Amino acid sequence: MTDSMMAIEIAEFGGPEVLQPVHRPLPVPATGELLIEVAAAGVNRPDVLQRQGGYRPPPGASDIPGLEIAGRVAVLGAGVEGWREGDKVTALVAGGGYAEFCTVPAPQCLPIPRGLDMVQAAAVPETFFTVWTNVFDRARLQEGESFLVHGGSSGIGTTAIQLARAFGARVFTTAGSPEKCAACLRLGAELAIDHRREDFVAAIQEATGGRGVDVILDMVGGGYINRNLRILAVEGRLVQIAFLEGSKAEIDLVHVMMKRQTLTGSTLRPRSVAEKGAIAAALHEKVWPLLEAGKVGPVIFKTFPLAEAAAAHRLMESSSHIGKIVLTTGRA
Ligand SMILES: NC(=O)c1ccc[n+]([C@@H]2O[C@H](COP(=O)([O-])OP(=O)(O)OC[C@H]3O[C@@H](n4cnc5c(N)ncnc54)[C@H](OP(=O)(O)O)[C@@H]3O)[C@@H](O)[C@H]2O)c1
C-alpha cells in the first residue's frame, strides 16, 4: 500500500474552483476505526456549504470534504471486531470522503447491501441516515399517516419518498420542474407539486380534504415555515433539516398551540459515534432488507472522477440534478 493518496482540498472558501486535487499522507486509523480504500464518495449539499465557508467540520473531523463513502477495508485499527481486510463496506463519515483513503469509526460502517455496486453504495449513507433519524425517529412517521417532503428530487427527497412509501405512508412532495415532479411520482409519491407553478398549501389542503399532513420534512425554511404549519395536521410533526431560504421567520404559534403541533429538527454530522452507530444498526435491521430486495434504492444522476469534484459541485449548485451525484476514485 502507498503512504500517500489523492484527496480534494478546499484551498480557500469560495466557488467550485477552490476544490483542488492534492496529495496527502494516508490517514491512520485510531482505536476503533477502520481505514477504507475508497471506491466512490457521495456528494451532498452540506459539502457545498462547507466549501463556501458556511459549515465547518466538527472538532476532530478531517478538513477534506465528503460525508459518505463505499470501498474496501484496508487496515483495521486496534480493537475493531467484526470486519476483515478486504471486506466491502459503506460508511457515514464526519469528513474526509473526497479522498482515496478515509478513516471511519467502526459503528458507522455497514456491509454493502447485496445487489448494489460501489457507486450506489456510496450514495446511501448520508441521506438514509438523515431520513431515518428525522422522519422515523424524531417525527415517528407511522404506517397509514401522510407525509410531505420538500425538495423531492434532491438526494434527501428521493430517499425520503421511497422510505416513507415503503413503510406505508401516503407521500406528497414539492419539486422545481415538471421533469422533477415526474421523477418523484415514479419513486412513489402520490402527488408532486411543482412549487414554481403551484401553491403547495392549496394543493395539500385539496389532496387531504383540508386535514393536512402528519409529518413534513423541510430543507427550505424561510417563508415555508408558516406555510408548513398551516398544512400540518392536528398532532403533526415538522422536522427542519436545513434552511435553503433562511433560518429566520416570524411564525404564528397559534397553529402549534391549537393543533398541538411539534416543531423539531436535527443535524447529523456533529452527533456522537454512538448515536450514529444506533442509526446504522436500525438501518441495517429495517432498511437493508428493502435495499437488497430492490424496494428502495439510491437514484444515481451522474458520476465524476474524484479529480473533477469541482464539476460535481457545479452540477449540484445548478440544481438540475435528480437524485445523487457521486465521485469515483478508480480504486478498490
Ligand atoms: N440536517 C441534516 O442532518 C442534513 C443532512 C443532509 C442534508 N441536509 C440538507 O438537506 C438538503 C438536501 O440535501 P441534498 O444533498 O439532498 O441536496 P440536493 O440534492 O442538492 O437538493 C437540494 C434541492 O433543494 C431544492 N431547493 C429548494 N429551494 C432551494 C434554494 N433556495 N436553493 C437551492 N435549492 C433549493 C432544489 O430543488 P428544486 O428544483 O425542487 O427547488 C434542490 O434540488 C440540503 O439543504 C442539505 O443541507 C441536512
The ligand as a MOL file (V3000), in Angstrom:
LIG
                    3D

  0  0  0     0  0            999 V3000
M  V30 BEGIN CTAB
M  V30 COUNTS 48 52 0 0 0
M  V30 BEGIN ATOM
M  V30 1 N -29.7990 18.1460 8.8800 0
M  V30 2 C -29.0830 17.1700 8.3550 0
M  V30 3 O -28.5910 16.2930 9.0460 0
M  V30 4 C -28.8750 17.1320 6.8560 0
M  V30 5 C -28.1740 16.0730 6.2740 0
M  V30 6 C -28.0240 16.0500 4.8840 0
M  V30 7 C -28.5640 17.0710 4.1090 0
M  V30 8 N -29.2100 18.0920 4.7210 0 CHG=1
M  V30 9 C -29.7900 19.1820 3.9230 0
M  V30 10 O -30.7860 18.6500 3.1010 0
M  V30 11 C -30.8780 19.4190 1.9170 0
M  V30 12 C -30.8210 18.4960 0.7350 0
M  V30 13 O -29.5290 17.9370 0.6250 0
M  V30 14 P -29.1210 17.1470 -0.6850 0
M  V30 15 O -27.7190 16.7400 -0.5360 0
M  V30 16 O -30.1620 16.1370 -0.9450 0 CHG=-1
M  V30 17 O -29.1900 18.3590 -1.7390 0
M  V30 18 P -29.5650 18.4730 -3.2710 0
M  V30 19 O -29.6660 17.1420 -3.9160 0
M  V30 20 O -28.6600 19.4880 -3.8530 0
M  V30 21 O -31.0310 19.1060 -3.2430 0
M  V30 22 C -31.3610 20.3950 -2.8590 0
M  V30 23 C -32.6970 20.7000 -3.5400 0
M  V30 24 O -33.3660 21.7240 -2.7980 0
M  V30 25 C -34.2450 22.3760 -3.6850 0
M  V30 26 N -34.2960 23.7860 -3.3210 0
M  V30 27 C -35.3570 24.4120 -2.7860 0
M  V30 28 N -35.1050 25.6740 -2.5200 0
M  V30 29 C -33.8450 25.8910 -2.8780 0
M  V30 30 C -32.9820 27.0180 -2.8330 0
M  V30 31 N -33.3930 28.2050 -2.3540 0
M  V30 32 N -31.7100 26.8480 -3.2600 0
M  V30 33 C -31.2850 25.6630 -3.7470 0
M  V30 34 N -32.0660 24.5770 -3.8240 0
M  V30 35 C -33.3260 24.6930 -3.3810 0
M  V30 36 C -33.7210 22.1710 -5.1040 0
M  V30 37 O -34.7290 21.5230 -5.8410 0
M  V30 38 P -35.9360 22.3160 -6.5900 0
M  V30 39 O -35.5230 22.4760 -8.0200 0
M  V30 40 O -37.0690 21.3960 -6.4140 0
M  V30 41 O -36.1590 23.6240 -5.9190 0
M  V30 42 C -32.5450 21.2240 -4.9400 0
M  V30 43 O -32.5590 20.1710 -5.8690 0
M  V30 44 C -29.7230 20.4010 1.9360 0
M  V30 45 O -30.2100 21.6570 2.3270 0
M  V30 46 C -28.7990 19.8370 2.9850 0
M  V30 47 O -28.0240 20.8410 3.6250 0
M  V30 48 C -29.3810 18.1450 6.0620 0
M  V30 END ATOM
M  V30 BEGIN BOND
M  V30 1 1 1 2
M  V30 2 2 2 3
M  V30 3 1 2 4
M  V30 4 1 4 5
M  V30 5 2 4 48
M  V30 6 2 5 6
M  V30 7 1 6 7
M  V30 8 2 7 8
M  V30 9 1 8 9
M  V30 10 1 8 48
M  V30 11 1 9 10
M  V30 12 1 9 46
M  V30 13 1 10 11
M  V30 14 1 11 12
M  V30 15 1 11 44
M  V30 16 1 12 13
M  V30 17 1 13 14
M  V30 18 2 14 15
M  V30 19 1 14 16
M  V30 20 1 14 17
M  V30 21 1 17 18
M  V30 22 2 18 19
M  V30 23 1 18 20
M  V30 24 1 18 21
M  V30 25 1 21 22
M  V30 26 1 22 23
M  V30 27 1 23 24
M  V30 28 1 23 42
M  V30 29 1 24 25
M  V30 30 1 25 26
M  V30 31 1 25 36
M  V30 32 1 26 27
M  V30 33 1 26 35
M  V30 34 2 27 28
M  V30 35 1 28 29
M  V30 36 1 29 30
M  V30 37 2 29 35
M  V30 38 1 30 31
M  V30 39 2 30 32
M  V30 40 1 32 33
M  V30 41 2 33 34
M  V30 42 1 34 35
M  V30 43 1 36 37
M  V30 44 1 36 42
M  V30 45 1 37 38
M  V30 46 2 38 39
M  V30 47 1 38 40
M  V30 48 1 38 41
M  V30 49 1 42 43
M  V30 50 1 44 45
M  V30 51 1 44 46
M  V30 52 1 46 47
M  V30 END BOND
M  V30 END CTAB
M  END
